[in-house]
Amino acid sequence: MMHNITLIYGDGIGKEVIASVKKIIDYSGADINWDIVEAGYSAQERYGTPLPDHVTDSIKKNRIALKGPVTTPIGKGFRSVNVALRKQLNLFANVRPIKSYDGVDSIHKNVDFVIVRENTEDLYSGVEHMVGEDAAESIKIITRKASERICRFAFELARKENRKKVTLVHKANIMKLSDGLFLNSGIKCSKEYEDIQFEEVIVDAMSMKLVQSPQDYSVIVAPNLYGDILSDLSAGLIGGLGLAPGANIGENIAVFEPVHGSAPDIAGKNIANPTSAILSGIMLLKYIGEVNRAETIEKALKEIFKDRAKCTEDLGGSLGTREFTQEIINQMKG
């Protein structure tokens, strides 16, 4: 079956790491027609906007996209392309698998859980304003509809992946109305999934527990801000953002992307680690039903990790982005 998939290289090292995963997926034999479009700084220069309409039109048409990192100016310039895509396409679930691999230096071994983050509201809603000249106010928005939707998504993911526990993260002891609404939504949903264990943990305690014993968790569901912070913290447990894939998923549209930044300081030097992008590509393949090809790529990647000589510099090896990519393909050849 032919799959039409939108491809966005992004900024900085995005062009290199997305080229890597595209080459690997193409070699796997997946029947994909790549619809290549441009977003980010290069699109800003060419079209006067970092997110031209034809980009979102392509994703709406194809319903699946693979996207590289896009640079967001700090404190000035255009707003985040990622946030804009999530809002325009209603990509309400941010999914971040956190998994350790043999051969990769990490704080913990045998880690395998998924963070499901509500993607459309909370303090990231963008509702903020100045109060006079000396104060600024950001509005935290939590709705019952979005909270129940993301909690149900987390439970459904647990069932699909045969995971036995969902942990809801909140701060309802202090923010009794907003986080209280999120917590109560999770408790309500949990009653529909009696085959799955449910627990709730306050976010600051969760930060400690993840550092101490991440093996205790399977699916974690959280509001936008907490999920964002815990996702990066968790990536640090398994070797860093370069080993963490991600997806933004809506009712019928999904965008897969590496979770690291565009790293313009190393762009074009053939030293970027494409693992996060490759793992995101594996997620994409599983999502579209190409499970066997996804597993073939993941198996090859696991074998490469066991031999540091075949890894990129950040993983203890000496290979460049292109050479690392070729090693994975060689491993797939058998």
NORZI-V873516 format. One record per residue. N is the residue number from 1. D_FIRST is the distance of its C-alpha to the first C-alpha in whole Angstrom. Layout:
n: <N & N>
d_first: <D_FIRST & D_FIRST>
This chain:
n: <1 & 2 & 3 & 4 & 5 & 6 & 7 & 8 & 9 & 10 & 11 & 12 & 13 & 14 & 15 & 16 & 17 & 18 & 19 & 20 & 21 & 22 & 23 & 24 & 25 & 26 & 27 & 28 & 29 & 30 & 31 & 32 & 33 & 34 & 35 & 36 & 37 & 38 & 39 & 40 & 41 & 42 & 43 & 44 & 45 & 46 & 47 & 48 & 49 & 50 & 51 & 52 & 53 & 54 & 55 & 56 & 57 & 58 & 59 & 60 & 61 & 62 & 63 & 64 & 65 & 66 & 67 & 68 & 69 & 70 & 71 & 72 & 73 & 74 & 75 & 76 & 77 & 78 & 79 & 80 & 81 & 82 & 83 & 84 & 85 & 86 & 87 & 88 & 89 & 90 & 91 & 92 & 93 & 94 & 95 & 96 & 97 & 98 & 99 & 100 & 101 & 102 & 103 & 104 & 105 & 106 & 107 & 108 & 109 & 110 & 111 & 112 & 113 & 114 & 115 & 116 & 117 & 118 & 119 & 120 & 121 & 122 & 123 & 124 & 125 & 126 & 127 & 128 & 129 & 130 & 131 & 132 & 133 & 134 & 135 & 136 & 137 & 138 & 139 & 140 & 141 & 142 & 143 & 144 & 145 & 146 & 147 & 148 & 149 & 150 & 151 & 152 & 153 & 154 & 155 & 156 & 157 & 158 & 159 & 160 & 161 & 162 & 163 & 164 & 165 & 166 & 167 & 168 & 169 & 170 & 171 & 172 & 173 & 174 & 175 & 176 & 177 & 178 & 179 & 180 & 181 & 182 & 183 & 184 & 185 & 186 & 187 & 188 & 189 & 190 & 191 & 192 & 193 & 194 & 195 & 196 & 197 & 198 & 199 & 200 & 201 & 202 & 203 & 204 & 205 & 206 & 207 & 208 & 209 & 210 & 211 & 212 & 213 & 214 & 215 & 216 & 217 & 218 & 219 & 220 & 221 & 222 & 223 & 224 & 225 & 226 & 227 & 228 & 229 & 230 & 231 & 232 & 233 & 234 & 235 & 236 & 237 & 238 & 239 & 240 & 241 & 242 & 243 & 244 & 245 & 246 & 247 & 248 & 249 & 250 & 251 & 252 & 253 & 254 & 255 & 256 & 257 & 258 & 259 & 260 & 261 & 262 & 263 & 264 & 265 & 266 & 267 & 268 & 269 & 270 & 271 & 272 & 273 & 274 & 275 & 276 & 277 & 278 & 279 & 280 & 281 & 282 & 283 & 284 & 285 & 286 & 287 & 288 & 289 & 290 & 291 & 292 & 293 & 294 & 295 & 296 & 297 & 298 & 299 & 300 & 301 & 302 & 303 & 304 & 305 & 306 & 307 & 308 & 309 & 310 & 311 & 312 & 313 & 314 & 315 & 316 & 317 & 318 & 319 & 320 & 321 & 322 & 323 & 324 & 325 & 326 & 327 & 328 & 329 & 330 & 331 & 332 & 333 & 334>
d_first: <0 & 4 & 6 & 10 & 13 & 16 & 18 & 22 & 24 & 27 & 31 & 33 & 31 & 28 & 27 & 27 & 26 & 23 & 23 & 23 & 20 & 18 & 19 & 18 & 15 & 14 & 16 & 14 & 11 & 9 & 6 & 8 & 11 & 14 & 16 & 19 & 22 & 26 & 28 & 31 & 34 & 33 & 31 & 35 & 37 & 34 & 34 & 37 & 34 & 32 & 30 & 29 & 28 & 25 & 24 & 24 & 22 & 19 & 19 & 19 & 17 & 14 & 15 & 15 & 17 & 18 & 22 & 25 & 28 & 30 & 34 & 36 & 40 & 42 & 45 & 44 & 42 & 38 & 37 & 34 & 31 & 29 & 32 & 31 & 27 & 28 & 30 & 28 & 25 & 27 & 25 & 28 & 27 & 27 & 26 & 27 & 27 & 30 & 30 & 32 & 32 & 34 & 36 & 35 & 39 & 39 & 41 & 40 & 38 & 36 & 34 & 31 & 31 & 29 & 31 & 29 & 31 & 32 & 31 & 32 & 36 & 39 & 41 & 38 & 38 & 40 & 43 & 46 & 49 & 53 & 56 & 59 & 59 & 59 & 56 & 52 & 50 & 47 & 46 & 44 & 42 & 40 & 39 & 39 & 35 & 34 & 35 & 34 & 31 & 30 & 32 & 30 & 27 & 29 & 30 & 26 & 25 & 28 & 27 & 23 & 24 & 27 & 30 & 33 & 35 & 34 & 37 & 38 & 40 & 42 & 46 & 47 & 50 & 51 & 49 & 50 & 48 & 45 & 44 & 46 & 43 & 40 & 42 & 42 & 39 & 38 & 40 & 39 & 36 & 37 & 38 & 35 & 34 & 37 & 35 & 34 & 37 & 38 & 41 & 42 & 43 & 45 & 44 & 46 & 47 & 43 & 43 & 46 & 44 & 41 & 43 & 45 & 42 & 39 & 38 & 39 & 36 & 33 & 31 & 34 & 34 & 36 & 37 & 35 & 38 & 39 & 35 & 35 & 38 & 37 & 34 & 36 & 38 & 36 & 34 & 38 & 38 & 35 & 36 & 35 & 33 & 31 & 30 & 29 & 25 & 25 & 22 & 23 & 22 & 23 & 22 & 18 & 18 & 18 & 20 & 20 & 23 & 26 & 29 & 31 & 33 & 33 & 36 & 37 & 40 & 38 & 35 & 35 & 36 & 34 & 35 & 32 & 31 & 27 & 26 & 26 & 23 & 22 & 22 & 21 & 18 & 17 & 18 & 15 & 13 & 14 & 14 & 10 & 10 & 10 & 13 & 14 & 13 & 15 & 18 & 18 & 19 & 22 & 23 & 24 & 25 & 28 & 29 & 30 & 31 & 34 & 35 & 37 & 37 & 33 & 33 & 34 & 38 & 37 & 36 & 39 & 38 & 38 & 35 & 33 & 30 & 29 & 30 & 29 & 25 & 26 & 28 & 25 & 22 & 25 & 25 & 22 & 23 & 25>
